[in-house]
Amino acid sequence: MRTVIVVPYDDKWPEMFEAESLLIKTLLGGVAKDIHHIGSTSVPGLSAKPVIDILLEVSDINELDRYNFAMAYGGYVARGENGIPGRRYFIKGGDQRSHQVHAFAVGDMQVLRHLVFRNYLRENTIIAGKYAELKHSAVLLSKNDAHRYSSLKANFIAHHLRLAQADSEQ
């Protein structure tokens, strides 16, 4: 069973992303159009679960399915859409998860949503600090239930995502 923990920001997270990005580009070749570091580990100074979130943009989401074996060679387990239509989701590390890849076709609205929220947190350190406080509380309240942990953060994320999207349209 996975343990839900939130740790202080680690300066090694960007390096871990870069290394994994190179691995994924090697595994997927031209299918990978762009790779972004997202999630809390991509926001300097923000406490996070120590899992590197990777946003992968591909030319054709269905073509990516043909590369599940290549991703497995790199240590990833393919989980299909895993609850989000149009996504392909891969995890690495099992119960000690170290990385997760969220793949979408170039131009998918989910790509923009993830990048806008990441950039908003990078630019708004006070909001990022409040988010860190919420995450620490959510870990205690969730009692190691990952779904409850996520649900405890959902309203904060939805509210600030709306603000981030409004800011990006100006």
N, C-alpha and C positions, 0 to 999 in steps of 0.2 A: 504494500500500500504506500502511495506517495504521501509525504509529509508536506503540509502547507507551511512554508516559512517565508518571512520577509527579512532581508538582510540589508545593511547599509550599502550604498553605491560602491562598486568595485571598479577601479580604474582599468582593470584588465578586460572588462566587458567589451569595449570597442575592438580590442585586439582579437578577442575570441570571435566576434562577429566577422571581422576581416578574414581570419583564417577559414572560417566556415563558408564564407562567401566564395572564396577561391575554390574550395572543395566542391561546392555545388555547381559552380561554373564549369569545372572540370567534368563532373558527372553528367551534366545536362547539355553541355555544348551550346549550340545556337538556339535551343529551345528557351533558355534563360535570357530574357531581354534586359531585365534590371533586377537588382537585389538591394533591399533596404533593411537597415537595422531599425526595428520598431519596438514598441512596448516600453516598459519602464527601464529596462537595462540600456535603452538608447538615450535616456535623458540624464545628462550629467548631474550628479548629486542626489538623484532620486532613489530612495530605498525600493527594493524589488524582490520578487521571487528570483532566485539565481538561475533563470532560464533565459537563454538568448532567443528572442522572437525575431524571426526573419520573414520579411515580406518579399515574395518572389513573383515577379511579373513574367508571364510567358506568352508566347505568340498565340497559342491555342491550348486551352485548358484540357481538352480531350487528348491532345497529343502528349501531354505530360504523363497521362496514365501509362503510356508505353515505356516510361522511364522508371517505373516503380522498382524494377530490379536494380537499376543503376543507383537509385537512392538507397536501396537496401545494402548495396555494396559499401556505401558511405556511412552505414550504421543507422539509417532511418527506417521507420516502420510507416507504411502508407495507411492512412485512416480514412481515405475517401473524402467526401464533403464534410463529414463529422458535424452535421447540423447546420452548415451554412451553404446554401445553394450556390453553385458556381465556384466553390473553393475546393482545393485539394490541400489536405493537411497531413503533415509528416511529423513524427516525433522521434527524438533520439535520446537514448539513455534509460529507457524503461522507467522503473520507479525512482531512479535518480536522474530524472530528465534534465538534460543540459541544454537542448535546443529544440525549437519547434518552428516549422516552416508553414506559413500560410501562403498558398499560391493562388493567384488569380490571373485571368487574361488581362493583357495590357488594356487600359481604359476602363476596367471594372470600377464601379463606384466605391467598392470596399477599399481599393488601393488609395484613393483620394482621402477617404475617411480616416484610415490609419495614419497617413502622412500628415494630415491637417492636425489631428489630435497630438501626435508626437511633437510637431513643431510648436504648437500652442503651449505644451508643457515646457519645452525648452526655452521659450520666450517669457514665460510667466512663472518665475521661481516661487512666488508666494503661493500660487495655485498648486504648483508641484509639491510644495511643502505640506499643504493641507491634504493633498492626495496621499502623501507618505503617512501622515498621521492616521488617515482613514484606513489605509492598508494595514498598519500595525494593529489598530483596533479590530479590524475585520478578521485578522489572523486569530486573535484571542477569542472573539465571539463565534467564529466558525467551527472551533474545536476540530480542526483538521479535515473539514468537509470542503473540498475544492469548489463544489457547486454553491454552497452557502457563502463561501468567501467571495466568489464572483458576484453573487446576487447582492451582497452587502455594499459592493462598489458600484453597482449598476446605475443607480440614480445620479451619483456624482459624475460618472463618465458621460451619461446621456446629456446632463445639463451642460457640462463643459465642452462636450463635442458640438452641441448647438452653438455655443458661444464661439468656439474655434472656427466653425464653418461660416458663421456670420462675419467674423474678422477676416477670413480668407477671401470673402467676396467683395471686400471694400478695396 
